[in-house]
Amino acid sequence: MGNNTVVKNNETRTLNADNVLKVTALQYLKEALAQECYEECAELVRAAKQFGAHPDDIRVILSGHARRVMGAQEKLVVIKKGWGRRF
């Protein structure tokens, strides 16, 4: 899947099709967890990995779901570029 996708008909802004599919699979995983459709999650994780998702990408989604299930608020982390610190 080495094709490129042109976004908003702008030639300077292209996205790799694998990145689009990876993000889509991760979004579907997040939605399946929110709707408690756990039987779909394994296949969505496999698809995300196939399109280049890193284990950390999947871990963030799973831990965010676990925090929501336990009643904790979702943590927002902003990292300023080049600073290496969390605010």
CNS distance restraints for C-alpha pairs under 8 A (distance, minus, plus):
assign (resid   1 and name CA) (resid  17 and name CA) 6.60 0.50 0.50
assign (resid   1 and name CA) (resid  18 and name CA) 6.35 0.50 0.50
assign (resid   2 and name CA) (resid  16 and name CA) 7.02 0.50 0.50
assign (resid   2 and name CA) (resid  17 and name CA) 6.86 0.50 0.50
assign (resid   2 and name CA) (resid  18 and name CA) 7.38 0.50 0.50
assign (resid   3 and name CA) (resid  16 and name CA) 6.45 0.50 0.50
assign (resid   3 and name CA) (resid  17 and name CA) 5.76 0.50 0.50
assign (resid   4 and name CA) (resid  14 and name CA) 6.32 0.50 0.50
assign (resid   4 and name CA) (resid  15 and name CA) 5.76 0.50 0.50
assign (resid   4 and name CA) (resid  16 and name CA) 4.70 0.50 0.50
assign (resid   4 and name CA) (resid  17 and name CA) 5.43 0.50 0.50
assign (resid   5 and name CA) (resid  14 and name CA) 5.63 0.50 0.50
assign (resid   5 and name CA) (resid  15 and name CA) 5.32 0.50 0.50
assign (resid   5 and name CA) (resid  16 and name CA) 6.20 0.50 0.50
assign (resid   5 and name CA) (resid  17 and name CA) 5.96 0.50 0.50
assign (resid   6 and name CA) (resid  10 and name CA) 6.47 0.50 0.50
assign (resid   6 and name CA) (resid  11 and name CA) 6.46 0.50 0.50
assign (resid   6 and name CA) (resid  13 and name CA) 6.62 0.50 0.50
assign (resid   6 and name CA) (resid  14 and name CA) 4.78 0.50 0.50
assign (resid   6 and name CA) (resid  15 and name CA) 6.65 0.50 0.50
assign (resid   7 and name CA) (resid  11 and name CA) 7.91 0.50 0.50
assign (resid   7 and name CA) (resid  13 and name CA) 6.25 0.50 0.50
assign (resid   7 and name CA) (resid  14 and name CA) 5.95 0.50 0.50
assign (resid   7 and name CA) (resid  15 and name CA) 7.27 0.50 0.50
assign (resid  10 and name CA) (resid  14 and name CA) 7.65 0.50 0.50
assign (resid  15 and name CA) (resid  19 and name CA) 6.91 0.50 0.50
assign (resid  15 and name CA) (resid  20 and name CA) 7.07 0.50 0.50
assign (resid  16 and name CA) (resid  20 and name CA) 6.68 0.50 0.50
assign (resid  17 and name CA) (resid  21 and name CA) 6.26 0.50 0.50
assign (resid  18 and name CA) (resid  22 and name CA) 5.96 0.50 0.50
assign (resid  18 and name CA) (resid  51 and name CA) 5.31 0.50 0.50
assign (resid  18 and name CA) (resid  52 and name CA) 7.14 0.50 0.50
assign (resid  19 and name CA) (resid  23 and name CA) 6.11 0.50 0.50
assign (resid  19 and name CA) (resid  51 and name CA) 6.97 0.50 0.50
assign (resid  19 and name CA) (resid  52 and name CA) 7.38 0.50 0.50
assign (resid  20 and name CA) (resid  24 and name CA) 6.09 0.50 0.50
assign (resid  21 and name CA) (resid  25 and name CA) 6.06 0.50 0.50
assign (resid  21 and name CA) (resid  48 and name CA) 7.53 0.50 0.50
assign (resid  21 and name CA) (resid  51 and name CA) 6.44 0.50 0.50
assign (resid  22 and name CA) (resid  26 and name CA) 6.23 0.50 0.50
assign (resid  22 and name CA) (resid  47 and name CA) 7.55 0.50 0.50
assign (resid  22 and name CA) (resid  48 and name CA) 4.98 0.50 0.50
assign (resid  22 and name CA) (resid  49 and name CA) 7.59 0.50 0.50
assign (resid  22 and name CA) (resid  51 and name CA) 5.07 0.50 0.50
assign (resid  22 and name CA) (resid  52 and name CA) 6.35 0.50 0.50
assign (resid  22 and name CA) (resid  53 and name CA) 6.03 0.50 0.50
assign (resid  23 and name CA) (resid  27 and name CA) 6.08 0.50 0.50
assign (resid  23 and name CA) (resid  48 and name CA) 7.61 0.50 0.50
assign (resid  24 and name CA) (resid  28 and name CA) 6.17 0.50 0.50
assign (resid  25 and name CA) (resid  29 and name CA) 6.15 0.50 0.50
assign (resid  25 and name CA) (resid  44 and name CA) 5.86 0.50 0.50
assign (resid  25 and name CA) (resid  45 and name CA) 7.48 0.50 0.50
assign (resid  25 and name CA) (resid  47 and name CA) 6.40 0.50 0.50
assign (resid  25 and name CA) (resid  48 and name CA) 5.19 0.50 0.50
assign (resid  26 and name CA) (resid  30 and name CA) 6.27 0.50 0.50
assign (resid  26 and name CA) (resid  44 and name CA) 7.28 0.50 0.50
assign (resid  26 and name CA) (resid  45 and name CA) 7.50 0.50 0.50
assign (resid  26 and name CA) (resid  48 and name CA) 6.14 0.50 0.50
assign (resid  26 and name CA) (resid  58 and name CA) 7.28 0.50 0.50
assign (resid  26 and name CA) (resid  61 and name CA) 7.87 0.50 0.50
assign (resid  27 and name CA) (resid  31 and name CA) 6.25 0.50 0.50
assign (resid  28 and name CA) (resid  32 and name CA) 5.99 0.50 0.50
assign (resid  28 and name CA) (resid  44 and name CA) 7.13 0.50 0.50
assign (resid  29 and name CA) (resid  33 and name CA) 6.20 0.50 0.50
assign (resid  29 and name CA) (resid  40 and name CA) 7.94 0.50 0.50
assign (resid  29 and name CA) (resid  41 and name CA) 5.89 0.50 0.50
assign (resid  29 and name CA) (resid  44 and name CA) 5.76 0.50 0.50
assign (resid  29 and name CA) (resid  45 and name CA) 7.07 0.50 0.50
assign (resid  29 and name CA) (resid  61 and name CA) 7.93 0.50 0.50
assign (resid  30 and name CA) (resid  34 and name CA) 6.25 0.50 0.50
assign (resid  30 and name CA) (resid  61 and name CA) 6.32 0.50 0.50
assign (resid  30 and name CA) (resid  62 and name CA) 7.95 0.50 0.50
assign (resid  30 and name CA) (resid  65 and name CA) 7.75 0.50 0.50
assign (resid  31 and name CA) (resid  35 and name CA) 6.18 0.50 0.50
assign (resid  32 and name CA) (resid  36 and name CA) 5.94 0.50 0.50
assign (resid  32 and name CA) (resid  37 and name CA) 4.99 0.50 0.50
assign (resid  32 and name CA) (resid  38 and name CA) 6.64 0.50 0.50
assign (resid  32 and name CA) (resid  40 and name CA) 6.87 0.50 0.50
assign (resid  32 and name CA) (resid  41 and name CA) 6.66 0.50 0.50
assign (resid  33 and name CA) (resid  37 and name CA) 6.03 0.50 0.50
assign (resid  33 and name CA) (resid  38 and name CA) 6.26 0.50 0.50
assign (resid  33 and name CA) (resid  41 and name CA) 7.30 0.50 0.50
assign (resid  33 and name CA) (resid  65 and name CA) 6.81 0.50 0.50
assign (resid  34 and name CA) (resid  65 and name CA) 7.28 0.50 0.50
assign (resid  37 and name CA) (resid  41 and name CA) 7.22 0.50 0.50
assign (resid  38 and name CA) (resid  42 and name CA) 7.82 0.50 0.50
assign (resid  40 and name CA) (resid  44 and name CA) 6.40 0.50 0.50
assign (resid  41 and name CA) (resid  45 and name CA) 6.08 0.50 0.50
assign (resid  42 and name CA) (resid  46 and name CA) 6.27 0.50 0.50
assign (resid  43 and name CA) (resid  47 and name CA) 6.18 0.50 0.50
assign (resid  44 and name CA) (resid  48 and name CA) 6.09 0.50 0.50
assign (resid  45 and name CA) (resid  49 and name CA) 6.16 0.50 0.50
assign (resid  45 and name CA) (resid  58 and name CA) 7.29 0.50 0.50
assign (resid  46 and name CA) (resid  50 and name CA) 6.09 0.50 0.50
assign (resid  47 and name CA) (resid  51 and name CA) 6.36 0.50 0.50
assign (resid  48 and name CA) (resid  52 and name CA) 6.42 0.50 0.50
assign (resid  48 and name CA) (resid  53 and name CA) 5.26 0.50 0.50
assign (resid  49 and name CA) (resid  53 and name CA) 4.68 0.50 0.50
assign (resid  49 and name CA) (resid  54 and name CA) 6.73 0.50 0.50
assign (resid  49 and name CA) (resid  55 and name CA) 7.90 0.50 0.50
assign (resid  53 and name CA) (resid  57 and name CA) 6.22 0.50 0.50
assign (resid  53 and name CA) (resid  58 and name CA) 7.30 0.50 0.50
assign (resid  54 and name CA) (resid  58 and name CA) 6.86 0.50 0.50
assign (resid  55 and name CA) (resid  59 and name CA) 6.05 0.50 0.50
assign (resid  56 and name CA) (resid  60 and name CA) 6.08 0.50 0.50
assign (resid  57 and name CA) (resid  61 and name CA) 6.72 0.50 0.50
assign (resid  58 and name CA) (resid  62 and name CA) 6.25 0.50 0.50
assign (resid  59 and name CA) (resid  63 and name CA) 5.92 0.50 0.50
assign (resid  60 and name CA) (resid  64 and name CA) 5.99 0.50 0.50
assign (resid  61 and name CA) (resid  65 and name CA) 6.27 0.50 0.50
assign (resid  62 and name CA) (resid  66 and name CA) 6.22 0.50 0.50
assign (resid  63 and name CA) (resid  67 and name CA) 6.18 0.50 0.50
assign (resid  64 and name CA) (resid  68 and name CA) 6.33 0.50 0.50
assign (resid  64 and name CA) (resid  74 and name CA) 6.37 0.50 0.50
assign (resid  65 and name CA) (resid  69 and name CA) 6.17 0.50 0.50
assign (resid  66 and name CA) (resid  70 and name CA) 6.22 0.50 0.50
assign (resid  67 and name CA) (resid  71 and name CA) 6.23 0.50 0.50
assign (resid  67 and name CA) (resid  72 and name CA) 5.11 0.50 0.50
assign (resid  67 and name CA) (resid  73 and name CA) 6.88 0.50 0.50
assign (resid  67 and name CA) (resid  74 and name CA) 6.69 0.50 0.50
assign (resid  68 and name CA) (resid  72 and name CA) 5.52 0.50 0.50
assign (resid  68 and name CA) (resid  73 and name CA) 6.44 0.50 0.50
assign (resid  68 and name CA) (resid  74 and name CA) 6.68 0.50 0.50
assign (resid  77 and name CA) (resid  86 and name CA) 6.50 0.50 0.50
assign (resid  77 and name CA) (resid  87 and name CA) 6.58 0.50 0.50
assign (resid  78 and name CA) (resid  86 and name CA) 6.08 0.50 0.50
assign (resid  78 and name CA) (resid  87 and name CA) 5.76 0.50 0.50
assign (resid  79 and name CA) (resid  83 and name CA) 7.40 0.50 0.50
assign (resid  79 and name CA) (resid  84 and name CA) 6.66 0.50 0.50
assign (resid  79 and name CA) (resid  85 and name CA) 6.09 0.50 0.50
assign (resid  79 and name CA) (resid  86 and name CA) 5.06 0.50 0.50
assign (resid  79 and name CA) (resid  87 and name CA) 6.46 0.50 0.50
assign (resid  80 and name CA) (resid  84 and name CA) 6.96 0.50 0.50
assign (resid  80 and name CA) (resid  85 and name CA) 7.10 0.50 0.50
assign (resid  80 and name CA) (resid  86 and name CA) 7.51 0.50 0.50
